[in-house]
Amino acid sequence: MLVLSRQRDETIMIGDEIEVTVVDIRGDKVRLGINAPRHVTVHRKEVWEAIKRENRAAAEVQPDDMPNVPRPQRPRGPRNDLRSTRPSPPRPEKKSDQSEAGTPKPESDKPAG
């Protein structure tokens, strides 16, 4: 464990994004201010341990442990999956008497000339 000494209004950097500042010192209590990005969760250790315990307990719950909770119903109607959002493949164009450039195609039944 790294132990650092800081006075009021002094800061410690953790990495490039987390700042820990000593805000106040009163007797044996130290108040810290923590600046961290939103994706970094910050909790007191006892709160963090309680969250972990609750998450583990919730992960172990089985559907039979909750007999009075109604089961979710499957939605009726068109399915909402990737198939309904994918565009349809292009359809082959019908053959016509015109070539791609807009000029008539030569007919093979006619004699040349």
N, C-alpha and C positions, 0 to 999 in steps of 0.2 A: 504494500500500500504506500502510495506517495503521500507524505504529510507536508503541507505548506502552511506557512504563517502569513496571514493577511490582516490588515487593519481595516477599519470602517471605510467604505467607498473604494476599496481596492478590488481588482477583478482577477479571476483565473480563467484562462482560455482552455477549452477542451476541443481539440481539433481546430478546424477553421471556423466553425459555426456556433459553438456553444460557449456562452459567457456565464460565469458564476461570480456574482458580486456580493461582497459582505455589505449588507444594507444597515444593520444595526447590531449592537452588542449590548445586552442588558444582563448583568450577573453571569449566570451560566448558560444563558440562551443567546444563540447567534441567529440572526435573520439573514437569509440568503435570497438574492434575486437571481433568477435563471432566465437567460435569453437563449432560446433554442428554436430551430425551424419547426414548423407545424408538424412535419412527419416524425419528429422525435418526441416520444411520450416522456413526461417527467412526473414522477410520483414520489411521495415519501416511501421509504422501504416497506413500512408496515402496510400501507395501502396497496403497494405493488404485490406483496405476498398474498393479501386477501383477494385481489383480482385473479392471481394465478390459481389459488385454491378454488374459487368459484368457477373459473373456466374449466379446470380439470373435472370438477363435479358435474358440470353441465355436459361435458363431452361423454360422460359415462351413462347419462340418462338414456333409457331405452323406451320405445313407444309403449310397451306394456307397463312401465312405471307410472304412466299417466292415463289411467283408464277413463277419466271423466273429460278428457280433452278431445273434442271432435276431430276426426281425421280430415285433412284438406280434401276437397272435391277436385277432380280433374276438370279443367275448363272444357266446355262444350263448344263446338263450332270449329272454324278453321284453325289448324295448328300454327302456332307462332314459332316457327323455327327458321333456319336459314333458307330452306327451300322456298318459302314464301317471299323472301326478300331478294333472291337472286334473279337477275334478268333472264328472260327466256333466250335460248340460243337463236341466232339469226336464222330465218327460214330461207331456203334456196329460192332464188328468183325464178319466175316462170320464163320459159324460153319464148322469145318473140322474134319477129321478122327483122328486128333492128339489131345491129351489132353494138358493142359497148360505145363506140365512137359516134353512134347515131346514123351511120350509113347503112343502107340495106345490105343484108347478107346475100352473097351470091347463091343462086339456087343451083343445085347440082343436077336437076332434071333437065334444065334448059341447055341446048347446045351452045357452045361459046360462039360469039360472032355476031 
